[in-house]
Amino acid sequence: MNSSKLNTIDHLAIQVDDISQSVSWYLKNYTCEVIYADDTWAFLQFENIKIALVTNDQHPDHFAVLDSSALNNKNAIKHRDGTISYYTKDLDDNYIEHIYYPSNKDLKNK
């Protein structure tokens, strides 16, 4: 983890039963845009935050903070959307994802 305190929440992730139906429901009821969607997860952009809709067998409920140190964390994984992240837990076992959006240069060095 960074030696400085992290302060930017990137997204919240909630588990849903059906990604496609949930995406349709959010688009109908809220002003947001789809950044990415497939059968196992979707990423929605609201004005002030992103929401990840996930299936329970793919990701836990969590919130994500921006953390450039994820690029060099030994437990980090590269995701299909190009992000790099790892999970930690707080004192009450809530998941926190530390996520980094690398540049093309960073990806070539990983």
N, C-alpha and C positions, 0 to 999 in steps of 0.2 A: 504494500500500500504506500501511497505517497507519504512523505514526511509531513507535508502540509495537509490540513483538513480539506476534505472534498466538500464541494458546496453546490453542485449542479445536478439536479435530478433530470435524467434523460427520459425515462418512461416508467410507466406502471404496467405490470402484466397481470392479467386476470384469466382464469381458466374458464373456458366455455365448452358446451357440448358439441356445437356444430359451428365451425369457423365461417362458412359461407352464410348461414342464416344470421349469425351474429354480426357479420360485416354489413349485411343488408339492413339489419335493425338499427345499427349505429348510424349508418348513412341516412336512413329515413328520419331518425329522431334528433340528430345532432349535426352541426356544421363541422364536418371533418373530411379529410381526404385519405384515400388508401395509398400508403407508401408501398406496401408489398402484401400479397396474400397468396396462400396456397392451402392445401387441405389440413395442414398441421399448425399453422399460425398466420396471423395477419398483423400488420403494423398500421395504425391509424394516426394521422397527424391532426391534432387540434391546434388552436391558435397558440396555446401556451405550453403544451406538453404532448408527448406521444403515448398512445395506449397500445400495448401488445395483447392480442387475443390469442390464447394458447390452449392446446389440448393438455389434459392432465398427464398424458404419457410422454410429452415432449419437454415441458418446462414447468417449474413450480410457480405458484403465485410469488411475485417479487416486485421490488422497485429497483431501478437501475440508476447508478450515478456515473457521471463521466469521470474516467480515470485513465490518464495516459500511461500509467505504470502497468496497465494490463498488457501492453505490447511486450513487456519483458517478464511477465509473471509466468513461472514454470507450470502453473495449473491452468493457464488461459488456453482457450481453444478458438480457432478461426471458424466463424459461422458462414453459412451460404451467402449471406448478404455482405460479406467482407469485413464485418465487425470482429473484434477480438475481445473476449471477456472471460471472466471467471466469477464464481459465486462464493460468497461468504455468508455467515449467519450472524445475527445479532444475539444479544443475551437471552432473548425469548424464542430463538430458533426461527425467526423470520429470515427469508432469503433476501440478500442484497447482491445484485449483479454489478460488477465493476466493468464498465464497457468503454471501449476505445474505437473511434472511427478513424482508421488509418488512411494516410495518403497513399497513392500508388507507390511512392518511394518506400514507405514503411513496409508495405506488403511484399515488395521484392526482397527486403532484408529479413523477413520473418521465416 
